[in-house]
């Protein structure tokens, strides 16, 4: 037990997003939701056709 590693203490980072970064994130989330919606519709169509 004498050779245990000690924890490294680091400072907490304060994350600040710019308006442009937030807008890009919102567009990405919207695009992801739309892709999921289309995928669900396509999957539903495949199951209904069977």
PyMOL Python script that loads the backbone (N, CA, C, O; Angstrom):
from pymol import cmd

cmd.read_pdbstr("""\
ATOM      1  N   UNK A   1       0.813  -1.199   0.000  1.00  0.00           N
ATOM      2  CA  UNK A   1       0.000   0.000   0.000  1.00  0.00           C
ATOM      3  C   UNK A   1       0.856   1.263   0.000  1.00  0.00           C
ATOM      4  O   UNK A   1       0.331   2.355  -0.216  1.00  0.00           O
ATOM      5  N   UNK A   2       2.116   1.145   0.228  1.00  0.00           N
ATOM      6  CA  UNK A   2       2.980   2.314   0.273  1.00  0.00           C
ATOM      7  C   UNK A   2       3.207   2.905  -1.117  1.00  0.00           C
ATOM      8  O   UNK A   2       3.650   4.047  -1.243  1.00  0.00           O
ATOM      9  N   UNK A   3       2.904   2.130  -2.157  1.00  0.00           N
ATOM     10  CA  UNK A   3       3.163   2.605  -3.519  1.00  0.00           C
ATOM     11  C   UNK A   3       1.890   3.038  -4.242  1.00  0.00           C
ATOM     12  O   UNK A   3       1.831   2.957  -5.469  1.00  0.00           O
ATOM     13  N   UNK A   4       0.895   3.484  -3.531  1.00  0.00           N
ATOM     14  CA  UNK A   4      -0.336   3.943  -4.171  1.00  0.00           C
ATOM     15  C   UNK A   4      -0.102   5.256  -4.907  1.00  0.00           C
ATOM     16  O   UNK A   4       0.684   6.100  -4.478  1.00  0.00           O
ATOM     17  N   UNK A   5      -0.799   5.404  -6.014  1.00  0.00           N
ATOM     18  CA  UNK A   5      -0.715   6.648  -6.770  1.00  0.00           C
ATOM     19  C   UNK A   5      -1.568   7.716  -6.088  1.00  0.00           C
ATOM     20  O   UNK A   5      -2.644   7.425  -5.565  1.00  0.00           O
ATOM     21  N   UNK A   6      -1.087   8.922  -6.100  1.00  0.00           N
ATOM     22  CA  UNK A   6      -1.895  10.005  -5.545  1.00  0.00           C
ATOM     23  C   UNK A   6      -2.692  10.649  -6.672  1.00  0.00           C
ATOM     24  O   UNK A   6      -2.260  10.653  -7.824  1.00  0.00           O
ATOM     25  N   UNK A   7      -3.841  11.184  -6.337  1.00  0.00           N
ATOM     26  CA  UNK A   7      -4.690  11.829  -7.323  1.00  0.00           C
ATOM     27  C   UNK A   7      -4.087  13.156  -7.741  1.00  0.00           C
ATOM     28  O   UNK A   7      -3.469  13.863  -6.945  1.00  0.00           O
ATOM     29  N   UNK A   8      -4.283  13.476  -9.010  1.00  0.00           N
ATOM     30  CA  UNK A   8      -3.813  14.764  -9.506  1.00  0.00           C
ATOM     31  C   UNK A   8      -4.971  15.741  -9.404  1.00  0.00           C
ATOM     32  O   UNK A   8      -6.036  15.516  -9.979  1.00  0.00           O
ATOM     33  N   UNK A   9      -4.768  16.799  -8.690  1.00  0.00           N
ATOM     34  CA  UNK A   9      -5.816  17.804  -8.540  1.00  0.00           C
ATOM     35  C   UNK A   9      -5.693  18.805  -9.672  1.00  0.00           C
ATOM     36  O   UNK A   9      -4.622  19.361  -9.913  1.00  0.00           O
ATOM     37  N   UNK A  10      -6.791  19.027 -10.358  1.00  0.00           N
ATOM     38  CA  UNK A  10      -6.778  19.987 -11.462  1.00  0.00           C
ATOM     39  C   UNK A  10      -7.854  21.040 -11.228  1.00  0.00           C
ATOM     40  O   UNK A  10      -8.808  20.830 -10.479  1.00  0.00           O
ATOM     41  N   UNK A  11      -7.676  22.145 -11.872  1.00  0.00           N
ATOM     42  CA  UNK A  11      -8.647  23.222 -11.752  1.00  0.00           C
ATOM     43  C   UNK A  11      -9.892  22.867 -12.552  1.00  0.00           C
ATOM     44  O   UNK A  11      -9.810  22.192 -13.578  1.00  0.00           O
ATOM     45  N   UNK A  12     -11.024  23.318 -12.083  1.00  0.00           N
ATOM     46  CA  UNK A  12     -12.265  23.141 -12.820  1.00  0.00           C
ATOM     47  C   UNK A  12     -12.276  24.106 -13.998  1.00  0.00           C
ATOM     48  O   UNK A  12     -11.931  25.279 -13.856  1.00  0.00           O
ATOM     49  N   UNK A  13     -12.669  23.611 -15.145  1.00  0.00           N
ATOM     50  CA  UNK A  13     -12.757  24.462 -16.318  1.00  0.00           C
ATOM     51  C   UNK A  13     -14.152  25.056 -16.404  1.00  0.00           C
ATOM     52  O   UNK A  13     -15.143  24.363 -16.173  1.00  0.00           O
ATOM     53  N   UNK A  14     -14.227  26.306 -16.728  1.00  0.00           N
ATOM     54  CA  UNK A  14     -15.507  26.937 -16.968  1.00  0.00           C
ATOM     55  C   UNK A  14     -15.715  26.977 -18.470  1.00  0.00           C
ATOM     56  O   UNK A  14     -14.969  27.633 -19.197  1.00  0.00           O
ATOM     57  N   UNK A  15     -16.723  26.278 -18.922  1.00  0.00           N
ATOM     58  CA  UNK A  15     -16.991  26.219 -20.348  1.00  0.00           C
ATOM     59  C   UNK A  15     -17.907  27.360 -20.731  1.00  0.00           C
ATOM     60  O   UNK A  15     -18.966  27.549 -20.134  1.00  0.00           O
ATOM     61  N   UNK A  16     -17.499  28.106 -21.714  1.00  0.00           N
ATOM     62  CA  UNK A  16     -18.305  29.197 -22.227  1.00  0.00           C
ATOM     63  C   UNK A  16     -18.481  28.982 -23.718  1.00  0.00           C
ATOM     64  O   UNK A  16     -17.513  28.987 -24.479  1.00  0.00           O
ATOM     65  N   UNK A  17     -19.707  28.795 -24.120  1.00  0.00           N
ATOM     66  CA  UNK A  17     -20.000  28.596 -25.531  1.00  0.00           C
ATOM     67  C   UNK A  17     -20.339  29.931 -26.174  1.00  0.00           C
ATOM     68  O   UNK A  17     -20.992  30.784 -25.572  1.00  0.00           O
ATOM     69  N   UNK A  18     -19.892  30.088 -27.380  1.00  0.00           N
ATOM     70  CA  UNK A  18     -20.235  31.294 -28.122  1.00  0.00           C
ATOM     71  C   UNK A  18     -21.612  31.107 -28.754  1.00  0.00           C
ATOM     72  O   UNK A  18     -22.145  29.998 -28.808  1.00  0.00           O
ATOM     73  N   UNK A  19     -22.167  32.206 -29.224  1.00  0.00           N
ATOM     74  CA  UNK A  19     -23.463  32.143 -29.892  1.00  0.00           C
ATOM     75  C   UNK A  19     -23.384  31.241 -31.124  1.00  0.00           C
ATOM     76  O   UNK A  19     -24.303  30.468 -31.393  1.00  0.00           O
ATOM     77  N   UNK A  20     -22.295  31.344 -31.861  1.00  0.00           N
ATOM     78  CA  UNK A  20     -22.124  30.528 -33.068  1.00  0.00           C
ATOM     79  C   UNK A  20     -22.052  29.039 -32.727  1.00  0.00           C
ATOM     80  O   UNK A  20     -22.612  28.213 -33.447  1.00  0.00           O
ATOM     81  N   UNK A  21     -21.365  28.689 -31.630  1.00  0.00           N
ATOM     82  CA  UNK A  21     -21.267  27.285 -31.222  1.00  0.00           C
ATOM     83  C   UNK A  21     -22.627  26.740 -30.788  1.00  0.00           C
ATOM     84  O   UNK A  21     -22.975  25.602 -31.104  1.00  0.00           O
ATOM     85  N   UNK A  22     -23.380  27.544 -30.076  1.00  0.00           N
ATOM     86  CA  UNK A  22     -24.728  27.108 -29.671  1.00  0.00           C
ATOM     87  C   UNK A  22     -25.628  26.907 -30.882  1.00  0.00           C
ATOM     88  O   UNK A  22     -26.381  25.936 -30.956  1.00  0.00           O
ATOM     89  N   UNK A  23     -25.544  27.833 -31.827  1.00  0.00           N
ATOM     90  CA  UNK A  23     -26.358  27.716 -33.033  1.00  0.00           C
ATOM     91  C   UNK A  23     -25.977  26.460 -33.816  1.00  0.00           C
ATOM     92  O   UNK A  23     -26.854  25.749 -34.307  1.00  0.00           O
ATOM     93  N   UNK A  24     -24.695  26.184 -33.935  1.00  0.00           N
ATOM     94  CA  UNK A  24     -24.235  24.985 -34.638  1.00  0.00           C
ATOM     95  C   UNK A  24     -24.724  23.718 -33.924  1.00  0.00           C
ATOM     96  O   UNK A  24     -25.128  22.754 -34.573  1.00  0.00           O
ATOM     97  N   UNK A  25     -24.686  23.725 -32.609  1.00  0.00           N
ATOM     98  CA  UNK A  25     -25.158  22.572 -31.836  1.00  0.00           C
ATOM     99  C   UNK A  25     -26.652  22.364 -32.036  1.00  0.00           C
ATOM    100  O   UNK A  25     -27.112  21.231 -32.181  1.00  0.00           O
ATOM    101  N   UNK A  26     -27.408  23.455 -32.045  1.00  0.00           N
ATOM    102  CA  UNK A  26     -28.859  23.345 -32.262  1.00  0.00           C
ATOM    103  C   UNK A  26     -29.173  22.795 -33.647  1.00  0.00           C
ATOM    104  O   UNK A  26     -30.080  21.977 -33.804  1.00  0.00           O
ATOM    105  N   UNK A  27     -28.415  23.249 -34.659  1.00  0.00           N
ATOM    106  CA  UNK A  27     -28.628  22.724 -36.011  1.00  0.00           C
ATOM    107  C   UNK A  27     -28.286  21.239 -36.077  1.00  0.00           C
ATOM    108  O   UNK A  27     -28.981  20.469 -36.740  1.00  0.00           O
ATOM    109  N   UNK A  28     -27.237  20.844 -35.404  1.00  0.00           N
ATOM    110  CA  UNK A  28     -26.848  19.437 -35.387  1.00  0.00           C
ATOM    111  C   UNK A  28     -27.880  18.559 -34.705  1.00  0.00           C
ATOM    112  O   UNK A  28     -28.178  17.461 -35.174  1.00  0.00           O
ATOM    113  N   UNK A  29     -28.423  19.040 -33.604  1.00  0.00           N
ATOM    114  CA  UNK A  29     -29.458  18.288 -32.892  1.00  0.00           C
ATOM    115  C   UNK A  29     -30.718  18.185 -33.739  1.00  0.00           C
ATOM    116  O   UNK A  29     -31.342  17.126 -33.805  1.00  0.00           O
ATOM    117  N   UNK A  30     -31.091  19.282 -34.387  1.00  0.00           N
ATOM    118  CA  UNK A  30     -32.274  19.268 -35.247  1.00  0.00           C
ATOM    119  C   UNK A  30     -32.088  18.290 -36.401  1.00  0.00           C
ATOM    120  O   UNK A  30     -33.010  17.551 -36.743  1.00  0.00           O
ATOM    121  N   UNK A  31     -30.898  18.283 -37.001  1.00  0.00           N
ATOM    122  CA  UNK A  31     -30.621  17.363 -38.104  1.00  0.00           C
ATOM    123  C   UNK A  31     -30.665  15.909 -37.624  1.00  0.00           C
ATOM    124  O   UNK A  31     -31.161  15.035 -38.336  1.00  0.00           O
ATOM    125  N   UNK A  32     -30.155  15.652 -36.433  1.00  0.00           N
ATOM    126  CA  UNK A  32     -30.176  14.296 -35.881  1.00  0.00           C
ATOM    127  C   UNK A  32     -31.603  13.832 -35.630  1.00  0.00           C
ATOM    128  O   UNK A  32     -31.960  12.694 -35.936  1.00  0.00           O
ATOM    129  N   UNK A  33     -32.412  14.721 -35.072  1.00  0.00           N
ATOM    130  CA  UNK A  33     -33.817  14.363 -34.813  1.00  0.00           C
ATOM    131  C   UNK A  33     -34.556  14.069 -36.111  1.00  0.00           C
ATOM    132  O   UNK A  33     -35.343  13.125 -36.184  1.00  0.00           O
ATOM    133  N   UNK A  34     -34.300  14.878 -37.133  1.00  0.00           N
ATOM    134  CA  UNK A  34     -34.948  14.653 -38.431  1.00  0.00           C
ATOM    135  C   UNK A  34     -34.515  13.325 -39.034  1.00  0.00           C
ATOM    136  O   UNK A  34     -35.341  12.596 -39.582  1.00  0.00           O
ATOM    137  N   UNK A  35     -33.234  13.004 -38.941  1.00  0.00           N
ATOM    138  CA  UNK A  35     -32.743  11.732 -39.464  1.00  0.00           C
ATOM    139  C   UNK A  35     -33.375  10.554 -38.722  1.00  0.00           C
ATOM    140  O   UNK A  35     -33.732   9.551 -39.340  1.00  0.00           O
ATOM    141  N   UNK A  36     -33.511  10.672 -37.411  1.00  0.00           N
ATOM    142  CA  UNK A  36     -34.158   9.601 -36.641  1.00  0.00           C
ATOM    143  C   UNK A  36     -35.624   9.447 -37.039  1.00  0.00           C
ATOM    144  O   UNK A  36     -36.130   8.331 -37.156  1.00  0.00           O
ATOM    145  N   UNK A  37     -36.297  10.573 -37.247  1.00  0.00           N
ATOM    146  CA  UNK A  37     -37.704  10.533 -37.634  1.00  0.00           C
ATOM    147  C   UNK A  37     -37.865   9.839 -38.982  1.00  0.00           C
ATOM    148  O   UNK A  37     -38.756   9.006 -39.150  1.00  0.00           O
ATOM    149  N   UNK A  38     -36.999  10.183 -39.953  1.00  0.00           N
ATOM    150  CA  UNK A  38     -37.063   9.545 -41.270  1.00  0.00           C
ATOM    151  C   UNK A  38     -36.756   8.056 -41.176  1.00  0.00           C
ATOM    152  O   UNK A  38     -37.392   7.244 -41.849  1.00  0.00           O
ATOM    153  N   UNK A  39     -35.794   7.701 -40.352  1.00  0.00           N
ATOM    154  CA  UNK A  39     -35.453   6.298 -40.179  1.00  0.00           C
ATOM    155  C   UNK A  39     -36.592   5.501 -39.568  1.00  0.00           C
ATOM    156  O   UNK A  39     -36.847   4.363 -39.961  1.00  0.00           O
ATOM    157  N   UNK A  40     -37.274   6.103 -38.606  1.00  0.00           N
ATOM    158  CA  UNK A  40     -38.427   5.417 -37.986  1.00  0.00           C
ATOM    159  C   UNK A  40     -39.543   5.223 -39.003  1.00  0.00           C
ATOM    160  O   UNK A  40     -40.171   4.165 -39.050  1.00  0.00           O
ATOM    161  N   UNK A  41     -39.792   6.264 -39.829  1.00  0.00           N
ATOM    162  CA  UNK A  41     -40.834   6.150 -40.854  1.00  0.00           C
ATOM    163  C   UNK A  41     -40.485   5.046 -41.853  1.00  0.00           C
ATOM    164  O   UNK A  41     -41.347   4.250 -42.226  1.00  0.00           O
ATOM    165  N   UNK A  42     -39.227   4.998 -42.286  1.00  0.00           N
ATOM    166  CA  UNK A  42     -38.791   3.995 -43.242  1.00  0.00           C
ATOM    167  C   UNK A  42     -38.939   2.593 -42.640  1.00  0.00           C
ATOM    168  O   UNK A  42     -39.410   1.672 -43.306  1.00  0.00           O
ATOM    169  N   UNK A  43     -38.534   2.442 -41.382  1.00  0.00           N
ATOM    170  CA  UNK A  43     -38.627   1.147 -40.706  1.00  0.00           C
ATOM    171  C   UNK A  43     -40.092   0.734 -40.560  1.00  0.00           C
ATOM    172  O   UNK A  43     -40.441  -0.433 -40.736  1.00  0.00           O
ATOM    173  N   UNK A  44     -40.945   1.712 -40.236  1.00  0.00           N
ATOM    174  CA  UNK A  44     -42.365   1.439 -40.103  1.00  0.00           C
ATOM    175  C   UNK A  44     -42.954   0.994 -41.442  1.00  0.00           C
ATOM    176  O   UNK A  44     -43.765   0.069 -41.490  1.00  0.00           O
ATOM    177  N   UNK A  45     -42.544   1.655 -42.529  1.00  0.00           N
ATOM    178  CA  UNK A  45     -43.018   1.275 -43.859  1.00  0.00           C
ATOM    179  C   UNK A  45     -42.597  -0.150 -44.205  1.00  0.00           C
ATOM    180  O   UNK A  45     -43.381  -0.902 -44.783  1.00  0.00           O
ATOM    181  N   UNK A  46     -41.395  -0.521 -43.864  1.00  0.00           N
ATOM    182  CA  UNK A  46     -40.903  -1.861 -44.148  1.00  0.00           C
ATOM    183  C   UNK A  46     -41.724  -2.894 -43.365  1.00  0.00           C
ATOM    184  O   UNK A  46     -42.104  -3.932 -43.907  1.00  0.00           O
ATOM    185  N   UNK A  47     -41.991  -2.606 -42.103  1.00  0.00           N
ATOM    186  CA  UNK A  47     -42.746  -3.556 -41.278  1.00  0.00           C
ATOM    187  C   UNK A  47     -44.209  -3.654 -41.736  1.00  0.00           C
ATOM    188  O   UNK A  47     -44.803  -4.731 -41.699  1.00  0.00           O
ATOM    189  N   UNK A  48     -44.778  -2.530 -42.163  1.00  0.00           N
ATOM    190  CA  UNK A  48     -46.174  -2.539 -42.622  1.00  0.00           C
ATOM    191  C   UNK A  48     -46.325  -3.278 -43.944  1.00  0.00           C
ATOM    192  O   UNK A  48     -47.379  -3.852 -44.220  1.00  0.00           O
ATOM    193  N   UNK A  49     -45.274  -3.267 -44.767  1.00  0.00           N
ATOM    194  CA  UNK A  49     -45.350  -3.917 -46.079  1.00  0.00           C
ATOM    195  C   UNK A  49     -45.295  -5.431 -45.957  1.00  0.00           C
ATOM    196  O   UNK A  49     -45.719  -6.146 -46.865  1.00  0.00           O
ATOM    197  N   UNK A  50     -44.778  -5.917 -44.847  1.00  0.00           N
ATOM    198  CA  UNK A  50     -44.602  -7.371 -44.693  1.00  0.00           C
ATOM    199  C   UNK A  50     -45.875  -8.098 -44.426  1.00  0.00           C
ATOM    200  O   UNK A  50     -45.868  -9.320 -44.276  1.00  0.00           O
TER     201      UNK A  50
END
""", "prot")
cmd.dss("prot")
cmd.show_as("cartoon", "prot")
cmd.util.cbc("prot")
cmd.orient("prot")
